[in-house]
Amino acid sequence: MNLEKIAAKFQLDGKVDRVEAMGEGFINDTYVIYTLGVDAYNYILQRKNKRIFTNVPAMMENIEKVCTHIKQKVVEKGGDPMREAMTIVPALDGKLYFQDEVGEYWTVCVFIGDSMVISSAITPELAYQGGKGIGMFQSMVADLNEPLTDILPGFHNICFRFNQWDAVLAKDLVGRKAKLSKEISWVESRRKEMLDFWKLVEIGEIPTRVTHNDTKISNILFDEKGDVLCVIDLDTVLNSTCLNDFGDAMRSYTNRGQEDDENLDAVSCDLAIFEGFTKGYLAEAISFLNDKELEYLAFSAKYITYEQVLRFLMDYIDGDNYYKIKNPEHNYQRTLAQYKLLTSMEEQFPEMCRIVKTIAAGLGKSQ
């Protein structure tokens, strides 16, 4: 695989100098294209995981629609659309991707320089900025009416996940189910609660909007002052409930430990971080959220964390076919850590609800 040759298949400004690996993504392989020339941009090159994203062309059309819409919003407010929104770079043939000789899909976007990626929200102030970023994103796409292709059917849909779960348990591909009766009971004991919530989405009491669906803080770029630049990694933009974005953020932001922490005593939900994020989020999102969305905002943190318990355990039972793993027990350890976070949220849930109500009331919207 010659990365320089792949980079040359795109409409880049400047000559390619070198291509270097960037980070360790769960799903895609990511590289930085460094170019020669004073005014030339550098770029992000990604090989999309076609096993997970089975319709990459449609995914890229979704991303382009969202980016174009956000750029217009940025221009309207007098901002810099090259820094406050992702810029997709087409291939030489005009497509939003390049497919190589073995069928792999590659995409390029402009690298936004003088920016920071934060791995975790270590202070309420930083959590506030992250909440503001997700709220801004949702606010800017709230009036995006162009249809988005559902490139991940069932994503964050707990009915879909339970169907997968039931099939995996019945199959027991690698014979792990017998030793996991306690962990399986964790999932089953909460099934009705999660289905009752999703029913509200299905009947429209909780509306469907354009959502990001992967709102960990590392998917927000900050400037050198710590202010939000833009939300990145838009592979999963979909039409779903915006509560998924809030809940997903809370799953990653509030955890005092790591997603796969071996020290479960280190894992808990930090309410100060929860409050900071909620303040930032509602400062931007309060104008378009309805009463039912506000009512279930805190619950969404439990919902998404529960879903991740289910998905990590399901992947472990199924022989680790979805997530990248570092060792044979990695998905099991992820399951334990996420379950510890879930129980911490459940213990503090009344206070989480009180925080949401207080902040919403302060912004002029009471439940």
Steps between C-alpha positions, in 0.01 A plus 500: 500500500661825382337781698665774295348358181159483665534861620582605145156377390339800672470868408769625736666842510875455511723201434489206737805493728420202723210307652511395864268293720281691745360347819334164559142514376248233602354480152696684227871533421607865506806679358625856459605616153776760534545720194770731371422866446453794735129549432411135441271318741589176670232231489346208684494175300276218618441145390136442585404169652274361228403205719331740743412778255351290224396799288797738505379709202171574680685569823719756327194665343353534851819658627521740206138612556562566867833678442355720226208598724726578796737705283206716393408556864858591586516752215169653609638567847827641362722204590772313309344206314840338443562477874150474644382217276646193335596535133473185290753476215375311191703252301634590158185358338277721715375224728515549875716188534761295316465124470830319455576185303403270788172680563600704804339844539716804573389853588673832562410814693696816579712481814403787730824636641561686826238283666485261790336165562424420862487136605286555809309780673701539817327817623139624505616801298630278221185289518299821458687575177439147378130530576494832321664338197241223473218746565636730228525211256142392562377858484670564166352189339156536661362645176683264263216354299692301239453127563791300638554139405477261796844349454491322838150354534408454864785710640408588863164329441466269797236285328750429224771428758280258687430311178876473446553405863240223493650356181854507639392329823318230305803441281770518772762493225810438714341336804537789746136536609506234773751691714315833467164439671550790743599746229215389274257559788623862520378555146173311537393668826491841331343395169149634571624838626701556184221385268252732673728794427547404135124471456480877556736547206302265280170680563659843453463644851877523489564637148754396241768754406841511326746358751872424520483171690863488616538799730803415709708809573778384267259562212498873573780730388595786731709805424810589699287694749286195571194627313304278263599505134284224356377145533686241291474130411159519336487141370199423718280805428145370489140591563432393858419647839741768617491331842737242353761772455456626855506150650802393298691805615411435862618142471847614401530837675387412850697178544775559757671187371569358155254329269686172551640573848633194680468687831122510538533707817620785277179495292211725601279777364632847584200724568703819475593404145138407430385840621767686303413324175127545555543874555694536175266276305177662613641849445499414128224239474226624731332693218403190300459226762145403594378414851528123451860533382585701810323246719712215363829687461656350813357156420679503165832471685383171650351387170817541293724357773269199529508455124878496510501237776278290276712556188836425664364186664325396178820540301689296759245219483509516119877457482611864478390569144420872525732699726875499473646322802841505667465157661244216506330637815490864391128512421421329829701758690322775310170341606596501868618861491192624318271313737671664796439838338135409440441407863664825611260693277205305636598581857526872420209522259268712720773763532567490126132574437506785751803653325325496162183657642693774681706595195196494270303718742789746513479527122128570519363154426345304783371145488 
